[in-house]
Amino acid sequence: MATYTLESLLRPPVELFTTAVCYVAAALCIGAPWAFALTPLFGIVAALGFIYLGTIRLLQARRVLRYQANLRRLPHYTMTSAEMPISNERLFIGRGFRWTQKHTQRLADTYLPQFAAYVEPTNLYMCARWLEERLEFAPFPLKLITKVTGWDSNWNPARPLPPVGGLPRLHGIEPDEQNVSLPLGERMGHTLVLGTTRVGKTRLAEVFITQDIRRTHRRGPRVRMGRRSQTSHRWSRRRRAEAQADHEVVIVFDPKGDADLLKRMYIECKRAGRLDEFYVFHLGWPDISARYNAIGRFGRISEVATRIAGQLTVGAGWQNNLVCGNMDLSNTLQNQLNGATQGFQQIMGSVIQNATGAVTSLPAMILQRANPALYNLLTNGILQARLDYDRSKGTCRAMAERMADIAGGQMGWGKVAEGQKMGQALASSNDAVAVVDKVEEAPGTNGVTWVGGKQAGGNGQQPIKVVGDVAKAGYNLLNNRAAQDTSSIPQASCSNGLVCGSWESPGGAAQFANRVLGEQQIQTCEGCTTTSTPGVGLTPLIQETYDKKLAALQELLKPGTQITSEKLREASSDSLPITRGVVTALRDERDQAVLASRLASEVALADVLEKGLQLQRVLITGSKEPNVNANKLAVEATLGQVDTLQQLITNLKTELDMRQQLANNSPMKIIERGKARSESSRLDLQRGA
């Protein structure tokens, strides 16, 4: 028969009466057994029984008293930063308990009027706080009273509550709290922490951030799967001192700018030895804030600056070549003489009004004789205008060079084109002024010397395509052909079996490179626009290749389909070929669809990885083409794309390694066990026969 226990903890501890009676009876049984008509031996036995019963009732009374004490004041709990538990599996949250229906009932009971005496502060506590308020500015003898009442000790029955806020009863309804933690895998979802001001939301964030900063994944000489919790023992840390620690990246957004949180992060980074990785972004404190120039690099298509600069111009008439040829000396002279520029507008206004008529009607010599003052005025104005023009010209060129350096490459193409045009002009003229004027008349129109020695990027010329042009050049150089050759290579004439085996023509290699890495079409002429196309990486190509390989493999697996070399080549890759034996074996498999899908996935991954490695080789070879190698901007852009491709290849290699490690998964184990059972049954039948 089921029993239902009625819990009642908000009451007087009546168990103490039973405890007192039992202990007195035990004392009498030992000291005066004759009072109970017992012999000394039976008195000791009876005393032990009374002591046992009294102890049980004492523990029951202690449970009631502890519960009532926790409702008014929680036990003291502190933790230093060094004591923070750091785990590679779980996130420590704090102390707590699992909330059940029992706790809901307990919390509801605390709000009943008849139980207020066990929950609300005592009269002694209220009196002590009242005295502290009244005696805040009291003289010396009376001031000691507030020190006594505010003494934070267990011996003080009226000591104040800790300044943490909140209701003690929320935790006090469960005296036996435990450490609460969360699996790190659960942190992928969102976590919402609600609470009013000064309840500890930021301090809870400090607990999480401290663990994230100090959490490391140790790597020894051998690679082990899985993760394990860290230990804080010193001998263990010394033994693993030579092991490499991989820290987690921690990014904290603090809209309110809590200074204590900033200090906590700084201290924990210093304690974890990661102070060199600690960065602060704060507009109000630029002296300690890190900096990021979002438009300061044009080296890659994925950069923010490249996408912005492709749509914007720098000022009126300033394109990416940053020319200064639009400055006009005649406009400068006119502004000087008409007082439009500050350098000349302070001179006598009456003389300036006659400047235009005098210049147009009188020769210079007659003007000098007729009005020497006006002639000197005009001479000084022209001289000052020439000086201001030259100074503005020099400032413009300095700004152009500075902006080309900041641009990191894109704007530098215009400077390269201007420099090459100046070299061509100097070959036909020794007049430096005439050469500069000729260059500034139409800068960048001739483009730059590009792949194969042809000009590109200028007016009426093909745009400069760094990725595509370099890929074509590298393809041709690897096949011992001219850099600008566009013809295809027949499969029978493919000598190396690698590059020409993947792409039949330079255009195919360039198309694959543009699909993976993107493209940037650069124009150096004034008024021309620069366009860019982002790449998609290698991952989308895996799915496309998988669909093709799976369709070819399914065609081979159809009953009655003739197995030819052409069909096998369509379903294979160079590094992972599909042979006739593989197709024959798959036709006899019961789980043909699962195995075919998995085989097609591995072939697709190997095929894309192989093409990525070949593309890397093509780009490096293309950067050695003489005209490309002589252009520093082109070499830097190509090597940047090679680094990006290397990162994509590394990610694919990691995925391939993981697939190989997961080869012995549950479906494969089930198939192997099924084969083993079938083989065992066949042997049993043979023995029985």
Secondary structure as GFF3:
##gff-version 3
##sequence-region A 1 689
A	DSSP	alpha_helix	15	31	.	.	.	ID=ss1
A	DSSP	three_ten_helix	33	36	.	.	.	ID=ss2
A	DSSP	alpha_helix	40	72	.	.	.	ID=ss3
A	DSSP	three_ten_helix	81	83	.	.	.	ID=ss4
A	DSSP	beta_strand	90	96	.	.	.	ID=ss5
A	DSSP	alpha_helix	101	110	.	.	.	ID=ss6
A	DSSP	three_ten_helix	113	115	.	.	.	ID=ss7
A	DSSP	alpha_helix	116	119	.	.	.	ID=ss8
A	DSSP	alpha_helix	123	134	.	.	.	ID=ss9
A	DSSP	alpha_helix	140	149	.	.	.	ID=ss10
A	DSSP	alpha_helix	169	172	.	.	.	ID=ss11
A	DSSP	beta_strand	178	183	.	.	.	ID=ss12
A	DSSP	three_ten_helix	184	188	.	.	.	ID=ss13
A	DSSP	alpha_helix	201	214	.	.	.	ID=ss14
A	DSSP	beta_strand	216	219	.	.	.	ID=ss15
A	DSSP	alpha_helix	234	239	.	.	.	ID=ss16
A	DSSP	beta_strand	244	247	.	.	.	ID=ss17
A	DSSP	alpha_helix	259	271	.	.	.	ID=ss18
A	DSSP	three_ten_helix	275	277	.	.	.	ID=ss19
A	DSSP	alpha_helix	304	309	.	.	.	ID=ss20
A	DSSP	alpha_helix	329	337	.	.	.	ID=ss21
A	DSSP	alpha_helix	349	353	.	.	.	ID=ss22
A	DSSP	alpha_helix	355	361	.	.	.	ID=ss23
A	DSSP	alpha_helix	364	370	.	.	.	ID=ss24
A	DSSP	alpha_helix	372	407	.	.	.	ID=ss25
A	DSSP	alpha_helix	412	426	.	.	.	ID=ss26
A	DSSP	alpha_helix	432	441	.	.	.	ID=ss27
A	DSSP	beta_strand	448	449	.	.	.	ID=ss28
A	DSSP	three_ten_helix	451	453	.	.	.	ID=ss29
A	DSSP	beta_strand	455	456	.	.	.	ID=ss30
A	DSSP	beta_strand	464	465	.	.	.	ID=ss31
A	DSSP	alpha_helix	466	478	.	.	.	ID=ss32
A	DSSP	three_ten_helix	491	493	.	.	.	ID=ss33
A	DSSP	alpha_helix	499	502	.	.	.	ID=ss34
A	DSSP	alpha_helix	506	517	.	.	.	ID=ss35
A	DSSP	beta_strand	518	522	.	.	.	ID=ss36
A	DSSP	beta_strand	531	534	.	.	.	ID=ss37
A	DSSP	alpha_helix	539	557	.	.	.	ID=ss38
A	DSSP	alpha_helix	565	571	.	.	.	ID=ss39
A	DSSP	alpha_helix	580	587	.	.	.	ID=ss40
A	DSSP	alpha_helix	592	622	.	.	.	ID=ss41
A	DSSP	alpha_helix	626	629	.	.	.	ID=ss42
A	DSSP	alpha_helix	632	661	.	.	.	ID=ss43
A	DSSP	alpha_helix	666	688	.	.	.	ID=ss44
###
